[in-house]
Each structure stands twice: as structure tokens, then as C-alpha cells.
Amino acid sequence: MTDEIKIIIADDHPIFRQGLRQILETAPKFKVVGEADNGEAALKLIAESKPDVVILDIDMPKKDGFEVARTIFAASVPVKIIFLTMHKNKKFFNSALNLGVTGYVLKDSAITDLINAVNTVISGQNFISPQLSTFLINRNRQTETLTQDTPSIKNLSPTEKRIMVLISEYLTSKEIAAELFISVRTVEHHRARIATKLGLKGSHGLLKFALDHKDNIG
């Protein structure tokens, strides 16, 4: 990566996008290389501009932030993702982190948080708006408890963890295969390996474990 950090902003409110651009471009190394007002346009821009960071509003037309992020991760596009949102609820927060999003910034604190968020995710760390610190603390505690109770969870590969998250969302093996661009047979192989590693028995053992721990697998 060069010293310049290329950024794309995707939000369906043009005045808000303009404000974000002005904030970001006060940082010497930041360059906003494109803006999108919907998820499909965001994906096209990402493919064309190859940014280092994409800032995604969760609520967008055509494809929302989650759909865009899933597409990016499935295609292994080397870009850092920051969600920008008004949502302060635990469900959205955990879903974002489960997906692999490394930044979660609340819109009402974007002015103070966004530059720090970009620098943080570029450095390989996660950035969460301070207002949501309680969510993060609780999540980390639950993850620590899970690791203590089930040490073999550490033996799961990143792909196996991703499959566990998708299982917790009630996706079938066929749907998981389509999501990850792999064969159904490969998904079934992963499921069997996960069950073996975790010592799970019975046809519903894997689903129950995934549901019970879906926010602490990743």
C-alpha cells in the first residue's frame, strides 16, 4: 500500500456524504476516490477503484451494507470495511462483527470518530464507537467463557468459523455453498470436521451449538 489511503463512501444521503468527504479529506493521507448512493453502485466502484477502505451505510437501497459486505468477503476483496449506522442495538452490532466488519461507527459520532476509525482499521485493528463499548466488553467476556468451556473452538479455521455463523442464521448447506462460492460437498465436509473438533453428536448438535454461541464464534 502507498502512503495514500483511498476511501469510498456509500450512503444514500448526498449532503451527509459531502460532510463525510470534507471530514475525511482533512487528513493528509486520505483520498476519497468515489461516492455511491446505493449498494450496487458501491460494489461497482469498489471493483473499479480498488480502495483501501470502504465506509458503508447499513441502510441503503438495492443492496444494504450487510449484502455489500458479504459480497466483498465472498470475493476476498482486500478492502477494510467500516459500517456507518444509526443502529445502536446489540443485534446489528454482533451481526457486523460476526460478518468480519472491522469498523462500526455511529452516525451521531462520525465527526469525531471517523478519521480515527479509518486509521485504526488500516493498522489491522478493530474500531468501535465508544458509545458501544459495553457491547464489546460483554462480547469479549462471552467469547472468553466459550473458549474456557470449549477449548477446541480455537482449532476451527476461519472458514469453519464462517460456516458456523452461517449455520446459526439457519442457512442450508446449499445456501452456504452459494454464499462462499464452494461446493455443497465441501460444506458438508466442513460441517463434519467442525462437529468432530467440537465433539458434537446428533443431527442437530451443530445447529444448537451455533445458535447458542453465534455471537462469540468469530
C-alpha positions in Angstrom: 0.0 0.0 0.0 1.2 3.5 -0.8 1.1 6.3 1.8 -2.2 7.5 0.3 -5.3 5.8 1.7 -8.0 5.5 -0.9 -11.6 5.6 0.5 -15.1 5.1 -0.9 -18.2 6.4 0.8 -21.5 4.7 0.3 -24.6 6.4 1.8 -27.8 7.4 0.2 -27.9 10.9 1.7 -25.8 13.3 -0.6 -25.5 16.1 2.0 -24.3 13.6 4.6 -21.8 12.1 2.1 -20.5 15.5 1.4 -19.9 16.2 5.1 -18.1 12.9 5.5 -15.9 13.7 2.5 -15.0 17.1 4.0 -14.1 15.5 7.3 -12.0 12.7 5.8 -10.1 14.9 3.4 -8.8 17.0 6.3 -6.4 14.0 7.0 -3.3 14.5 4.7 -3.1 10.9 3.5 -6.8 10.3 2.9 -8.3 10.5 -0.6 -12.0 9.9 -1.3 -11.9 8.2 -4.7 -15.6 7.7 -5.1 -19.1 8.0 -3.6 -22.1 5.8 -4.1 -25.8 6.2 -3.1 -26.7 2.5 -3.1 -25.2 -0.9 -2.5 -24.9 -1.9 -6.2 -23.1 1.3 -7.1 -20.8 0.8 -4.2 -19.8 -2.7 -5.4 -19.1 -1.3 -8.9 -17.0 1.5 -7.5 -15.0 -0.9 -5.3 -14.2 -3.1 -8.3 -13.2 -0.1 -10.4 -11.3 1.9 -7.8 -9.8 -0.8 -5.6 -9.9 1.4 -2.4 -8.2 0.6 0.9 -11.3 1.4 2.9 -15.0 1.5 2.2 -17.4 3.2 4.5 -20.8 1.6 4.2 -24.1 2.9 5.5 -26.1 -0.2 6.7 -29.4 1.1 5.3 -29.1 1.6 1.6 -31.3 1.0 -1.5 -30.8 -2.0 -3.8 -28.2 -3.7 -1.5 -27.8 -2.8 2.1 -24.4 -2.7 3.9 -24.6 -6.3 5.0 -25.2 -7.5 1.5 -22.4 -5.4 0.1 -20.0 -6.7 2.9 -21.0 -10.3 2.3 -20.2 -9.9 -1.4 -16.8 -8.3 -0.6 -15.8 -11.1 1.8 -17.0 -13.8 -0.5 -14.9 -12.5 -3.3 -11.9 -12.0 -1.0 -11.6 -8.3 -2.0 -8.7 -6.8 0.0 -10.5 -3.8 1.5 -11.3 -2.8 5.0 -15.0 -2.2 5.8 -16.4 0.3 8.2 -20.1 0.3 8.9 -21.7 3.7 9.4 -25.1 3.5 11.1 -27.7 4.9 13.4 -28.3 1.5 14.9 -27.2 1.2 18.5 -28.7 -2.2 19.1 -26.8 -5.4 20.1 -28.2 -7.4 17.2 -26.8 -5.2 14.4 -23.5 -4.8 16.3 -22.9 -8.5 16.7 -24.0 -9.3 13.2 -21.5 -6.8 11.8 -18.6 -8.3 13.9 -19.7 -11.8 13.1 -19.5 -11.0 9.4 -16.0 -9.7 9.7 -16.5 -5.9 9.6 -13.6 -4.2 11.4 -15.2 -0.8 12.0 -18.6 0.1 13.5 -19.2 3.9 13.7 -22.4 5.6 14.8 -23.5 8.4 12.6 -24.0 10.8 15.5 -20.3 10.5 16.4 -18.9 10.3 12.9 -17.4 13.8 13.1 -15.2 12.8 16.0 -14.7 9.1 15.2 -14.3 8.6 11.5 -10.7 9.6 10.9 -9.6 7.6 13.9 -11.7 4.7 12.6 -10.0 4.7 9.2 -6.5 4.8 10.7 -7.4 2.0 13.2 -8.7 -0.4 10.6 -5.9 0.3 8.2 -3.5 -0.7 11.0 -5.2 -4.0 11.3 -7.2 -3.4 14.4 -11.0 -3.0 15.0 -12.6 0.3 15.8 -15.9 0.5 17.6 -17.6 3.8 18.6 -17.0 4.4 22.3 -20.8 4.5 23.0 -20.9 0.8 22.2 -18.0 -0.2 24.5 -20.4 -2.1 26.7 -21.5 -4.3 23.8 -17.8 -5.0 23.0 -16.9 -5.8 26.6 -19.8 -8.2 27.0 -19.0 -9.9 23.7 -15.4 -10.3 24.7 -16.3 -11.8 28.1 -18.7 -14.3 26.5 -16.0 -15.3 24.0 -13.5 -15.8 26.8 -16.1 -18.0 28.6 -16.8 -20.0 25.5 -13.0 -20.6 24.9 -12.6 -21.8 28.5 -15.6 -24.1 28.3 -14.9 -25.4 24.8 -11.1 -25.0 24.2 -11.4 -26.9 20.9 -13.2 -23.8 19.5 -9.7 -22.4 18.9 -8.9 -25.2 16.5 -11.6 -24.1 14.0 -10.2 -22.5 10.8 -11.6 -19.1 9.6 -13.7 -20.8 7.0 -15.1 -23.2 9.6 -16.0 -20.3 11.9 -17.7 -18.5 9.0 -19.7 -21.6 8.3 -20.7 -21.8 11.9 -22.0 -18.3 11.7 -24.0 -19.1 8.6 -25.4 -22.2 10.2 -26.6 -20.0 13.1 -28.5 -18.0 10.5 -30.4 -21.2 9.5 -28.7 -21.4 6.1 -28.8 -24.8 4.4 -25.6 -26.4 3.1 -26.7 -25.4 -0.4 -27.2 -21.8 0.7 -23.8 -21.8 2.5 -22.1 -23.2 -0.6 -23.6 -20.3 -2.7 -22.6 -17.7 -0.1 -19.0 -18.9 0.0 -18.6 -20.0 -3.7 -17.8 -23.6 -2.8 -19.4 -26.9 -3.4 -22.2 -28.4 -1.3 -19.9 -31.4 -0.8 -17.2 -29.1 0.6 -19.7 -27.5 3.0 -20.7 -31.0 4.3 -17.1 -31.9 4.7 -16.5 -28.8 6.8 -19.6 -29.4 8.9 -18.4 -32.9 9.7 -15.0 -31.6 10.7 -16.5 -28.9 12.9 -18.7 -31.4 14.7 -15.7 -33.7 15.2 -13.4 -30.9 16.5 -16.1 -29.7 19.0 -17.2 -33.2 20.0 -20.8 -32.6 18.9 -23.2 -35.5 18.4 -26.5 -35.9 16.7 -28.1 -34.3 13.6 -29.0 -31.1 15.5 -25.9 -30.8 17.7 -24.0 -28.5 15.4 -27.1 -26.2 14.8 -27.8 -26.0 18.6 -24.1 -25.1 19.3 -24.1 -22.5 16.6 -27.3 -20.9 17.8 -26.1 -20.8 21.4 -22.8 -19.2 20.6 -23.4 -17.3 17.3 -22.1 -14.0 18.7 -18.9 -15.4 20.0 -17.7 -17.8 17.3 -15.6 -15.4 15.3 
